[in-house]
Amino acid sequence: MPNGREDVFQDHDLDFKAKRALMKFLRFISEYEEQIEVWEEHRQRPFSDFLTEQFKVPASLQGPLLALTLSPSGPDRTTTEYALPRIARHLRSIGVFGAGFGAVIPKWGGLSEISQVSCRAGAVGGGVYVLGKGIAPITEGIAETTENGTKLRLKDGEVVTAKWIVGGNSSTASQDTYCRSMTIVSSSLSHLFPPIAEEAPAPAAAVVVFPSGSLTLDSQAEELPPVHVFVHSSDTGECPSGQCKFALLLTLAVMMNKHYEYLSTLSEYH
């Protein structure tokens, strides 16, 4: 997708009207914080409505702009307030680390190293890991809240005190459920990693987005949320040479059996 003014001008698939709308939006997004009067009334409204009403961006180009936000929700649930800073951060990062790209991906382990470092720091600091013990049901699990933290009752009856509780209540049907799939494919998919600029390093990662509504299930009439596939080449050290790693992430607020049906549908695209 076009990533900046130069890409927009050189793109032969865009007509003049679309280019003019995109250029107007790009000029705005570069300093959107200073033009709050333009988007204030659209803050909690869908970002797609903002693009249509303020910049006349055609619907065919709104999908790529929404993809830049990496929003796990569909267009109707992705607000202007959510989208603007994420698109601005993407565009402003291009060229920061060198010609043609705006992100650095760590080799040998990726972002999992962050959790590894946290675990080691916790162990050195005296942290204790307890596996196989969940918290009792929400109505029974929170025993007492004190100045020192929250006392939690585990499923075996043991009570512990925690300053922070991280997690979710799976019994709440209205909450979004996140599904993640890690897949190694026996192809280099070199067409996903073209040279971005002269003398720029070869890309090692790409993001493939299936916009909301582009994938469907025969048994489900409603529009499904977008799916993001993070593709890493073998240059990251996460898979053998000549292969790629797919990290697929999707959000569904439906029954779990439909998650498997959705993932099975996506496997055809792999």
BELBEL-V947329 format. One line per field, one symbol per residue. psi: psi as a letter, one per 40 degrees, with the letter a starting at -180 (. if undefined). burial: I if it has 24 or more other C-alpha atoms within 12 Angstrom, else O. A space follows every 10 residues. Layout:
BEGIN
psi: ???
burial: ???
END
This chain:
BEGIN
psi: iheaddddde heehiddddd dddddddddd fddefddded eedeihdddd ddddefhidd edddddddef heiiddehid dddddddddd ddehedeihe ifihhiigda eddddddddd ddddeeihhh iehiiiided dhdihadeah hihideeihi hhdihhaige ehdeiihhhh hhhhifiefd eefihdihei ihieiihhhh ihedhihdeh dihiiihhhh hhieeeeeii heiihhhhhi hhfaiddddd ddddddddd.
burial: IIIIOOOIOO OOOOOOOIIO IIIOIIOIII OIOOOOOOIO OIOOOIIIII IOOOIOIIOO IIIIIIIIII IIIIIOOIII IIIIIIIIOI IOOIOOOOOI IOOOIOOOOO OOOOOOOOOO OOOOOOOOOO OOOOIOOOOO IIOOOOOOOO IIIIOOOOOI OOOOOOOOOO OOOOOOIIIO IOIIIOOIIO OOIOOIOOOO OIIIIIIIII IIOOIIOOOO OOOIIIIIII IIIIIIOIIO OOIIIIIIII IIIIOOOOIO OIIOOIOOOO
END
